[in-house]
Structure formats: structure tokens, C-alpha cells
């Protein structure tokens, strides 16, 4: 006969894993709640002139900093267990957080992290800000993966293409040019990658359509003679 104690031991392991998941999910839910607040704040940039966006970015930066504290809690718990066993529980929220960091910094926030002259954060910059290692290959420990970072950049491209259209509605004809230059550079960078992740590869294929969308906005501004000219008004 089979010793039923085997199944009792299995149940104990199942209960233990369930307890770990619940503990991690509680932290992730708090990250998600704050993440929704950040994205709600940043979405106001679509209807706010650049000259008036600073208070929004200040509020968003504070919420992002609070999320960073949540990441510290997550690392403390998750680091006790195999990384890839539970990574699926937080990877989406981590991607969303990185997107918020990148969008806020592009808009002119996050100055303490990126400095006054920069608007783009590398994966190393993001890892340093969050206090987590990036792209670990020889350790089974909590880290920001390349895939999570790239997914966030794709979301940034999508958001900026929307912003280009909405900027024109606000009468801001300079920002679409800035967005076009920036996402064109990102598109060129993605073209250098040989992506193995199916989800990432499919999403990255859509970058060209967002670039085309912004190109159409810029072209329309050009036809209407609305593109600001360098040096105009000087003298």
C-alpha cells in the first residue's frame, strides 16, 4: 500500500507555497495600486501644456518613490525564494513601474535620478534608482530583466505617439518633433536586437507603426507651415 503520509507532506509543501504567493501578491497589489495612481497623474500630460506640467511630474515622482519603497519590500520577501518560480507574480507591475519612470523622466521629471540634462534612463539607471541589480546571469536572485525593461520601452513609444497627437490639439507644435526624433532613435535601437521572446518580438514589431503615426503628424504640421523654425523671432 502507498503511505498516505507522502500526500500529507505534499499538502504541507502546497500550503507553504500558497503562503509565499499570498505574501508576495499582497506587496504586488500595493505596487499596482500606487502604479495606477502614477499613471493617472501622468495621463494628465496629454491635456496639460508643457509649461504647466511640473506640478504633475512632482506628484508622479513622489508616488514613484513610494513604489520604490514597495520594491524594497518585494525584494526582501522574494529573495528568500527561487527568482523564476515567482517572477510571474510581479513582472507586469515591474514593467509598468519602469514605464512610468521612463515616461516621467522624458516629460522632465525624475531629475534626482536622471539629472538636469537627460530625459532617458538606461536599464542600469533604472536599476540604480530602484536599488535592484539588472540582468543577472550567474545568480538566482531578484533583478530587473532585459525583457521587462524592453517591454517598458515599447509602452513608452506607444504613449509618446499618443502624446504627439494630443500635443497638436493643445497647440504645441514643438513636442511632436521631439517625440519623432526620440522614438525614431528607439526604433533604430530595437532593429539591432535579435529578440527570442515571442511576446516581446511581436510588440516590438508595432514600434514602426507608432513611428509612422508620429511621422504623419509631423508631415501634416509641415504642410500647414506650423513647424517652429530655429531662430524664428530672434534679432
Backbone bond lengths (Angstrom), bond angles and torsions (degrees), N, CA, C in turn:
res aa  C-N    CA-C-N  psi(-1)  N-CA   C-N-CA  omega(-1)  CA-C   N-CA-C  phi
1 X - - - 1.462 - - 1.533 110.78 -
2 X 1.322 115.24 151.71 1.469 120.32 178.14 1.522 109.54 -80.89
3 X 1.289 115.09 133.38 1.460 120.62 179.07 1.530 109.11 -72.33
4 X 1.322 116.96 114.84 1.474 120.71 -176.99 1.525 112.92 -66.37
5 X 1.329 116.75 -14.71 1.469 119.02 178.55 1.529 111.26 -63.81
6 X 1.348 115.93 -22.99 1.469 120.29 176.46 1.523 109.65 -58.70
7 X 1.328 115.60 -44.40 1.458 120.37 -178.28 1.524 111.79 -74.05
8 X 1.314 116.32 -29.22 1.460 119.36 174.74 1.526 110.25 -65.32
9 X 1.327 115.63 -39.69 1.468 119.99 176.77 1.528 110.89 -65.31
10 X 1.336 115.36 -40.45 1.467 119.12 178.62 1.521 110.82 -63.08
11 X 1.327 116.23 -39.75 1.466 119.72 179.25 1.521 111.49 -64.05
12 X 1.313 115.73 -37.81 1.462 119.70 177.29 1.526 111.02 -61.65
13 X 1.342 115.68 -40.50 1.466 120.27 178.80 1.525 111.10 -68.14
14 X 1.349 116.07 -39.52 1.459 120.32 177.30 1.527 110.64 -62.15
15 X 1.321 116.12 -43.62 1.470 120.43 179.70 1.520 111.16 -64.46
16 X 1.314 116.57 -38.04 1.459 120.65 179.74 1.526 111.06 -66.17
17 X 1.328 116.10 -43.22 1.467 119.98 178.63 1.524 110.83 -65.87
18 X 1.320 116.41 -37.33 1.459 120.37 177.64 1.522 110.99 -63.73
19 X 1.327 116.31 -38.90 1.458 120.92 178.26 1.523 110.93 -64.94
20 X 1.324 116.68 -40.15 1.467 120.97 178.25 1.523 110.48 -63.85
21 X 1.351 115.97 -45.62 1.466 119.93 179.25 1.523 111.20 -60.68
22 X 1.327 116.58 -42.67 1.468 120.00 -179.81 1.523 111.08 -62.51
23 X 1.319 116.50 -39.81 1.462 120.76 179.67 1.522 111.09 -64.95
24 X 1.327 115.84 -43.29 1.466 119.92 178.84 1.520 110.55 -68.02
25 X 1.320 117.34 -43.26 1.463 120.93 -177.98 1.519 112.34 -63.37
26 X 1.317 116.83 -31.88 1.469 120.00 177.38 1.526 110.29 -62.98
27 X 1.326 116.33 -41.96 1.466 120.72 178.26 1.522 110.41 -68.66
28 X 1.339 116.65 -41.81 1.460 121.79 -179.15 1.525 110.87 -64.22
29 X 1.316 117.26 -37.41 1.464 120.63 178.63 1.521 111.46 -63.31
30 X 1.328 116.19 -37.68 1.460 119.76 176.81 1.531 110.46 -68.11
31 X 1.330 116.96 -39.34 1.466 120.69 174.88 1.514 110.76 -60.58
32 X 1.327 115.23 -42.29 1.463 120.53 -179.40 1.524 111.28 -63.92
33 X 1.321 116.30 -41.43 1.470 120.79 179.71 1.521 110.72 -61.49
34 X 1.319 115.92 -48.21 1.465 119.29 179.09 1.526 110.70 -67.74
35 X 1.335 116.16 -33.99 1.461 119.92 178.68 1.513 111.97 -62.24
36 X 1.326 116.55 -39.60 1.469 119.96 177.99 1.525 110.91 -64.99
37 X 1.337 115.77 -36.30 1.465 119.79 177.29 1.527 110.63 -64.34
38 X 1.338 116.30 -44.09 1.467 120.80 179.57 1.527 110.52 -61.15
39 X 1.314 116.60 -46.88 1.463 119.64 -177.08 1.524 111.57 -67.70
40 X 1.337 116.64 -33.05 1.458 119.73 175.28 1.528 110.62 -64.27
41 X 1.337 115.54 -40.33 1.464 120.05 177.99 1.528 110.92 -64.76
42 X 1.337 115.71 -49.22 1.460 119.87 -176.63 1.524 112.32 -66.66
43 X 1.330 117.18 -27.46 1.467 119.80 179.26 1.526 111.49 -64.84
44 X 1.333 116.21 -21.21 1.468 119.69 178.52 1.525 111.76 -68.49
45 X 1.327 116.76 -16.23 1.466 120.06 177.05 1.527 111.15 -63.49
46 X 1.325 116.87 -23.54 1.464 120.59 179.99 1.527 112.17 -71.42
47 X 1.309 116.87 -17.99 1.466 120.07 -178.62 1.523 112.12 -124.37
48 X 1.336 116.35 15.46 1.466 121.08 -178.21 1.523 110.57 -123.54
49 X 1.331 118.44 127.18 1.472 120.23 176.60 1.531 110.74 -58.33
50 X 1.326 118.19 145.33 1.468 121.54 -178.93 1.517 114.15 -51.97
51 X 1.323 117.38 -34.87 1.465 121.06 -178.08 1.521 112.17 -67.30
52 X 1.331 116.87 -17.18 1.461 120.88 -176.78 1.528 112.90 -112.22
53 X 1.326 117.29 9.72 1.467 120.06 -171.48 1.529 113.63 -88.72
54 X 1.321 118.63 -12.85 1.472 121.34 -175.82 1.528 114.00 -55.19
55 X 1.341 120.25 -47.64 1.474 119.32 179.15 1.527 112.70 -59.15
56 X 1.323 117.09 -35.54 1.459 121.55 178.23 1.523 109.70 -64.70
57 X 1.313 116.59 -44.08 1.465 121.22 -179.30 1.527 111.32 -67.01
58 X 1.320 116.44 -35.31 1.468 119.72 177.56 1.528 110.57 -64.09
59 X 1.336 115.86 -43.99 1.468 120.02 178.44 1.525 110.65 -64.62
60 X 1.334 116.25 -42.32 1.461 120.58 -179.50 1.527 110.98 -64.74
61 X 1.320 116.66 -40.00 1.461 121.02 179.56 1.519 111.18 -62.84
62 X 1.330 116.76 -39.67 1.466 120.27 177.91 1.532 110.97 -63.44
63 X 1.322 116.67 -42.17 1.463 120.01 179.48 1.533 111.06 -67.88
64 X 1.318 115.99 -37.69 1.466 119.78 177.19 1.525 110.59 -63.67
65 X 1.323 116.52 -39.04 1.462 120.53 177.50 1.525 110.63 -63.59
66 X 1.336 115.99 -36.27 1.470 119.75 177.13 1.525 110.08 -67.20
67 X 1.330 116.55 -37.44 1.465 119.74 175.46 1.527 110.84 -63.36
68 X 1.310 115.69 -36.25 1.469 119.73 177.70 1.524 110.25 -59.89
69 X 1.324 116.54 -38.27 1.467 119.84 176.38 1.530 110.19 -63.27
70 X 1.349 116.29 -36.14 1.456 120.34 176.65 1.518 112.00 -65.68
71 X 1.324 116.11 -34.83 1.468 120.23 177.23 1.528 110.25 -64.42
72 X 1.325 116.31 -37.51 1.464 120.31 177.71 1.529 109.87 -60.44
73 X 1.332 117.00 -43.70 1.465 121.41 177.48 1.523 110.88 -63.40
74 X 1.328 115.62 -41.69 1.462 120.45 -179.70 1.522 111.09 -63.04
75 X 1.324 115.94 -44.12 1.466 120.46 179.53 1.524 110.29 -61.06
76 X 1.325 116.83 -42.13 1.464 121.36 -178.91 1.527 111.35 -57.81
77 X 1.345 115.86 -42.52 1.467 120.33 -178.99 1.525 110.99 -79.61
78 X 1.329 116.54 -48.99 1.470 120.70 -173.78 1.523 112.58 -65.61
79 X 1.309 117.04 -29.57 1.467 120.32 -176.74 1.529 112.93 -68.46
80 X 1.306 117.02 -11.77 1.466 120.92 177.83 1.523 112.07 -81.75
81 X 1.345 116.16 -5.78 1.458 120.09 -172.41 1.529 110.12 -134.84
82 X 1.334 117.31 162.78 1.475 120.01 178.67 1.534 111.12 -57.12
83 X 1.329 116.38 130.13 1.472 121.83 -173.50 1.525 112.89 -57.64
84 X 1.322 116.77 -54.12 1.459 119.59 -172.48 1.530 113.16 -77.36
85 X 1.321 117.36 -7.34 1.462 119.55 176.39 1.522 110.87 -73.20
86 X 1.333 116.61 -32.29 1.468 120.61 -176.14 1.530 113.38 -121.45
87 X 1.322 116.83 1.41 1.466 121.20 -177.89 1.527 113.36 -54.84
88 X 1.332 116.68 -33.10 1.468 120.82 -178.06 1.531 112.02 -62.23
89 X 1.321 117.57 -21.12 1.459 121.22 -177.87 1.529 112.50 -71.76
90 X 1.327 116.99 -30.39 1.470 119.53 -174.39 1.529 114.21 -120.17
91 X 1.327 118.57 -7.59 1.465 119.01 -171.49 1.527 112.89 -59.91
92 X 1.352 118.08 -39.53 1.467 119.10 179.97 1.521 111.60 -65.33
93 X 1.328 117.24 -42.50 1.455 119.64 -179.98 1.530 111.62 -67.61
94 X 1.317 116.21 -33.93 1.464 119.15 177.16 1.526 110.36 -67.58
95 X 1.327 116.96 -40.63 1.467 120.61 175.72 1.524 110.29 -60.06
96 X 1.344 116.72 -44.75 1.466 120.84 -179.82 1.528 111.36 -62.70
97 X 1.333 115.58 -38.87 1.462 119.52 179.18 1.527 110.68 -65.50
98 X 1.320 117.24 -43.92 1.465 120.43 178.80 1.525 110.23 -62.69
99 X 1.336 116.99 -39.85 1.459 120.02 176.20 1.526 110.83 -59.33
100 X 1.330 116.86 -46.90 1.468 120.70 -179.79 1.511 111.33 -60.95
101 X 1.330 116.61 -40.61 1.461 121.23 177.51 1.526 110.58 -61.01
102 X 1.326 116.41 -46.28 1.469 120.91 -178.10 1.529 111.20 -67.38
103 X 1.330 117.75 -42.26 1.465 121.01 -178.71 1.521 110.19 -67.24
104 X 1.335 116.41 -43.71 1.459 120.18 179.68 1.531 110.40 -62.50
105 X 1.321 116.87 -42.49 1.465 119.58 -179.25 1.526 110.94 -68.39
106 X 1.341 117.45 -36.93 1.466 119.94 178.43 1.532 110.74 -63.64
107 X 1.322 115.71 -37.32 1.468 120.20 -179.08 1.528 112.43 -73.25
108 X 1.345 116.26 -14.22 1.459 119.52 178.66 1.515 114.44 118.34
109 X 1.328 116.98 4.76 1.455 120.48 177.30 1.517 111.73 -91.83
110 X 1.321 116.55 -169.06 1.467 122.72 175.80 1.526 112.71 58.64
111 X 1.320 117.35 33.86 1.469 120.00 -174.26 1.520 113.22 -63.63
112 X 1.328 116.70 -31.71 1.463 118.93 179.45 1.529 111.11 -65.44
113 X 1.346 115.39 -27.35 1.463 119.47 -177.95 1.526 112.56 -90.73
114 X 1.341 116.87 -38.30 1.466 119.30 -172.93 1.520 113.75 -107.00
115 X 1.341 117.62 -13.48 1.453 119.85 -178.21 1.519 111.25 88.56
116 X 1.293 116.09 170.50 1.462 121.83 -174.80 1.522 113.28 -74.83
117 X 1.335 117.45 -27.24 1.460 119.43 -172.01 1.524 113.50 -99.24
118 X 1.317 117.59 -5.78 1.462 120.38 -175.21 1.518 111.23 -109.73
119 X 1.327 116.47 152.47 1.458 120.88 176.20 1.529 110.56 -132.93
120 X 1.310 116.82 8.57 1.459 120.79 -177.92 1.519 109.73 -133.91
121 X 1.328 115.62 136.00 1.459 120.97 -178.33 1.526 109.91 -112.69
122 X 1.312 116.54 124.94 1.455 121.68 175.47 1.526 108.68 -71.64
123 X 1.325 116.58 170.75 1.461 119.97 178.21 1.526 110.24 -61.18
124 X 1.335 117.07 -34.70 1.454 120.26 177.31 1.528 110.95 -67.12
125 X 1.336 116.99 -39.67 1.469 120.93 177.34 1.521 110.84 -60.55
126 X 1.336 115.60 -45.25 1.466 120.31 -178.84 1.525 110.37 -65.10
127 X 1.338 116.24 -44.42 1.458 119.88 178.56 1.514 112.13 -60.20
128 X 1.327 116.56 -41.18 1.469 121.07 178.94 1.519 110.38 -64.66
129 X 1.339 116.49 -42.67 1.467 119.98 179.70 1.526 111.38 -63.19
130 X 1.329 116.68 -42.78 1.462 120.60 -178.28 1.533 112.49 -80.23
131 X 1.323 116.37 -15.77 1.452 119.63 -178.91 1.509 113.45 76.39
132 X 1.347 115.68 31.84 1.467 119.92 179.60 1.523 109.26 -128.72
133 X 1.327 118.17 149.84 1.461 120.59 175.83 1.524 110.46 -71.09
134 X 1.325 116.31 163.18 1.466 120.52 -179.96 1.528 109.79 -124.68
135 X 1.329 114.19 143.06 1.460 122.18 172.50 1.525 113.52 49.87
136 X 1.323 116.37 51.37 1.465 119.76 176.89 1.523 110.34 -69.18
137 X 1.315 117.00 133.98 1.464 121.53 -179.36 1.524 112.75 -114.32
138 X 1.319 116.78 -25.95 1.461 119.79 -173.71 1.520 113.30 -114.88
139 X 1.359 115.82 11.67 1.458 119.60 179.01 1.526 109.96 -137.10
140 X 1.332 116.30 142.43 1.453 121.20 175.52 1.520 107.68 -94.66
141 X 1.337 115.21 72.15 1.464 120.99 -175.33 1.528 109.50 -135.59
142 X 1.320 115.53 164.03 1.468 120.99 -179.26 1.524 109.66 -61.29
143 X 1.336 116.34 134.83 1.456 120.84 176.76 1.531 109.84 -162.25
144 X 1.309 114.96 165.08 1.460 122.06 172.95 1.517 107.52 -88.34
145 X 1.337 116.78 121.89 1.457 119.72 -177.55 1.528 110.81 -85.70
146 X 1.322 115.66 159.21 1.462 120.92 176.59 1.514 110.18 -61.32
147 X 1.341 116.77 -39.98 1.460 121.11 -179.38 1.529 111.30 -61.07
148 X 1.328 116.33 -42.33 1.474 119.60 179.53 1.525 110.52 -64.20
149 X 1.316 116.18 -40.78 1.465 120.59 179.57 1.530 111.27 -64.79
150 X 1.325 116.65 -44.42 1.463 120.08 -178.60 1.529 111.40 -68.13
151 X 1.323 116.92 -37.38 1.469 119.62 176.13 1.528 109.93 -59.74
152 X 1.323 116.64 -40.31 1.459 121.06 179.10 1.528 111.31 -64.94
153 X 1.331 117.09 -38.81 1.466 120.42 178.80 1.531 111.49 -65.86
154 X 1.319 116.86 -36.41 1.464 120.17 177.17 1.527 109.85 -64.36
155 X 1.332 116.31 -42.01 1.469 120.23 176.04 1.520 110.66 -61.29
156 X 1.331 116.66 -36.76 1.465 120.94 178.21 1.525 110.65 -63.16
157 X 1.320 117.47 -43.85 1.463 121.29 178.36 1.528 110.36 -60.00
158 X 1.316 116.51 -44.26 1.464 120.95 -179.93 1.527 111.19 -61.94
159 X 1.338 115.64 -42.18 1.463 119.88 -178.84 1.527 111.37 -68.83
160 X 1.316 116.85 -39.34 1.459 120.18 -179.23 1.527 111.87 -69.64
161 X 1.314 117.17 -31.49 1.469 119.05 177.21 1.527 110.24 -65.98
162 X 1.333 116.56 -36.02 1.470 120.78 174.20 1.526 110.45 -65.89
163 X 1.329 114.80 -41.97 1.462 119.68 -178.22 1.526 111.27 -63.60
164 X 1.324 117.02 -34.37 1.468 120.19 179.14 1.528 110.77 -59.98
165 X 1.323 115.64 -44.31 1.471 120.49 179.32 1.523 110.53 -66.17
166 X 1.333 116.49 -46.64 1.460 120.58 -177.16 1.524 112.27 -68.51
167 X 1.327 117.20 -26.72 1.466 120.46 178.21 1.521 110.69 -65.59
168 X 1.320 115.82 -38.46 1.464 119.88 178.05 1.518 110.17 -63.06
169 X 1.320 116.41 -39.91 1.465 121.07 178.04 1.523 110.86 -59.93
170 X 1.335 116.23 -34.36 1.461 121.16 178.90 1.530 112.47 -80.77
171 X 1.327 116.61 -4.44 1.458 119.94 -177.80 1.509 113.90 84.02
172 X 1.340 116.43 14.30 1.467 121.12 178.21 1.528 108.12 -97.04
173 X 1.344 116.61 105.79 1.459 120.97 -175.49 1.528 112.53 -99.25
174 X 1.317 116.83 -0.99 1.461 121.14 178.48 1.527 111.89 -87.30
175 X 1.332 116.39 -41.11 1.457 120.54 -175.19 1.532 113.43 -59.78
176 X 1.340 120.34 -40.55 1.471 118.80 178.01 1.531 112.90 -57.21
177 X 1.338 117.00 -34.18 1.465 120.59 177.57 1.529 110.50 -67.30
178 X 1.327 115.90 -41.65 1.469 120.41 178.42 1.533 110.63 -64.18
179 X 1.320 115.14 -43.19 1.463 120.08 179.34 1.518 110.70 -63.87
180 X 1.327 116.67 -42.47 1.459 120.88 -179.29 1.527 110.84 -59.82
181 X 1.320 116.87 -45.56 1.466 120.59 -179.69 1.525 110.75 -64.18
182 X 1.320 116.01 -41.86 1.464 120.68 -176.08 1.529 111.81 -68.19
183 X 1.331 117.15 -50.92 1.467 118.30 -175.67 1.527 111.38 -73.97
184 X 1.328 117.19 -22.74 1.471 119.17 173.98 1.525 109.80 -66.55
185 X 1.336 116.05 -39.11 1.465 120.50 176.37 1.530 110.41 -63.95
186 X 1.338 116.75 -43.39 1.460 120.28 178.49 1.526 110.89 -63.05
187 X 1.316 116.24 -40.96 1.468 120.64 178.76 1.521 110.18 -60.73
188 X 1.317 116.12 -44.17 1.467 120.28 178.83 1.522 110.57 -61.63
189 X 1.329 116.10 -38.57 1.459 119.95 178.54 1.519 112.03 -65.49
190 X 1.323 117.28 -43.59 1.464 120.85 179.50 1.521 111.74 -64.33
191 X 1.321 116.82 -30.91 1.464 119.73 179.61 1.523 112.21 -66.56
192 X 1.320 116.30 -18.59 1.468 120.20 178.33 1.526 112.40 -81.42
193 X 1.338 116.21 -12.50 1.461 120.88 -174.43 1.532 111.67 -89.64
194 X 1.308 114.90 141.64 1.467 121.63 172.15 1.525 106.68 -106.76
195 X 1.324 116.33 90.61 1.454 121.55 -170.63 1.521 111.71 -84.51
196 X 1.336 115.81 131.06 1.460 122.11 179.80 1.527 111.94 -97.00
197 X 1.339 115.96 -26.26 1.455 120.89 -179.65 1.526 109.62 -72.31
198 X 1.351 116.96 119.44 1.465 120.88 -174.63 1.523 112.30 -60.67
199 X 1.324 117.12 -46.64 1.462 121.21 -179.08 1.522 110.79 -61.63
200 X 1.307 115.85 -43.91 1.463 120.99 -179.71 1.524 110.72 -66.00
201 X 1.326 116.97 -41.97 1.455 120.29 -179.41 1.540 111.41 -64.09
202 X 1.327 116.40 -42.27 1.469 120.10 -179.41 1.519 111.28 -65.45
203 X 1.335 116.21 -42.00 1.462 119.14 179.22 1.525 111.10 -67.61
204 X 1.325 117.10 -38.27 1.465 119.89 -178.94 1.527 111.16 -66.81
205 X 1.324 117.16 -28.01 1.464 120.29 176.80 1.525 111.28 -61.89
206 X 1.332 116.20 -25.71 1.458 119.96 -178.91 1.513 114.07 -79.40
207 X 1.334 117.75 -9.51 1.461 119.81 -179.38 1.523 111.01 -60.00
208 X 1.339 116.14 -39.44 1.467 119.07 -176.77 1.525 111.84 -61.74
209 X 1.333 116.57 -31.02 1.462 119.41 179.47 1.527 111.14 -72.70
210 X 1.323 116.05 -34.63 1.458 119.07 175.99 1.526 111.15 -69.92
211 X 1.330 116.36 -37.71 1.463 119.93 175.45 1.530 109.89 -62.26
212 X 1.331 116.24 -43.50 1.471 120.63 178.91 1.526 110.86 -62.41
213 X 1.327 116.42 -37.71 1.465 121.41 178.84 1.524 110.80 -60.80
214 X 1.324 116.24 -43.47 1.463 120.30 -179.98 1.526 110.27 -73.08
215 X 1.332 116.87 -36.34 1.469 119.87 175.91 1.527 110.77 -58.38
216 X 1.317 116.22 -39.47 1.470 120.10 178.79 1.523 111.27 -65.45
217 X 1.332 116.31 -37.17 1.467 119.97 177.25 1.523 110.31 -63.72
218 X 1.334 116.22 -46.94 1.458 120.98 -179.85 1.525 111.33 -63.47
219 X 1.325 115.41 -40.93 1.468 120.03 179.07 1.525 110.77 -62.25
220 X 1.322 115.97 -42.89 1.468 120.00 179.38 1.526 110.89 -63.59
221 X 1.330 116.86 -40.35 1.463 120.10 176.91 1.529 110.83 -62.69
222 X 1.336 115.57 -37.96 1.460 120.25 179.54 1.525 110.83 -64.60
223 X 1.318 116.56 -43.88 1.463 120.40 179.45 1.526 111.92 -61.50
224 X 1.312 114.39 -32.68 1.473 119.39 -178.16 1.525 112.41 -92.53
225 X 1.347 116.22 8.22 1.472 121.79 179.83 1.529 112.62 55.41
226 X 1.343 115.39 40.74 1.463 120.76 -178.07 1.523 112.81 -107.34
227 X 1.326 116.64 0.08 1.462 118.93 179.60 1.528 109.35 -76.77
228 X 1.333 117.09 123.13 1.482 119.99 179.36 1.526 110.63 -60.13
229 X 1.306 115.58 134.85 1.453 120.29 179.77 1.523 110.00 -99.41
230 X 1.337 115.53 138.21 1.459 120.44 179.24 1.525 109.54 -62.80
231 X 1.316 113.57 131.96 1.456 118.18 176.87 1.516 113.62 86.46
232 X 1.374 115.95 -5.35 1.452 118.13 -179.91 1.520 109.66 -63.95
233 X 1.291 116.15 132.99 1.474 120.13 178.79 1.508 112.82 89.35
234 X 1.335 117.25 -7.27 1.472 119.52 178.95 1.530 109.18 -78.03
235 X 1.299 114.60 160.71 1.457 122.13 174.91 1.491 111.67 116.95
